[in-house]
């Protein structure tokens, strides 16, 4: 199960209690200027603490900077329920930049991103494909003022990605991070 909650104002004890109940988390920071200060090291630190508390899959939505995916070990993922992903999902650190769109409204964009991620997970996509698809669904959503009009069919979204849909530049200068041209995202070497 994936739970969405805002991590501002929660104590570590609150996190531990919630992590005992669920397998994956979507954490959304509410302050847009916060996103500009985020580094790969900070994301790894936050996600690493969440994994240590019991989370298995952490998807951090980063507004216009895309989304970061951090997954637990193979052994930890094996403890998940019927929808557990394959071993290729284990021990990943991925960051996908946003796709370029004309932003009309942001209502529901985070929820759309999570819906895209969950749909890809349920369809058996790789973690890399699921992350890119999640970011794409969120990007489609912001092309309309309301929460639903920007959404496209699954096939339309995938076709748009496959057609070479341009992404915003995202430069990561920290050691160990490489651009994966095939999947169009940043990946940390183990």
Secondary structure, 3 states (H helix, E strand, C coil): CEEEECCCCCCHHHHHHHHCCCCEEEEECCCHHHHHCCCHHHHHHHHHHHHHCCCCEEEEECHHHCEEEEECCHHHHCCCCCCCCCHHHCCCEEEECCECCCCCCCCCHHHHHHHHHHHHHHCCCCHHHHHHHHHHHHHHHCCCCCCCCCCCCHHHHHHHHHCCCCECCCCCCCCCEEEECCCCEEEECC
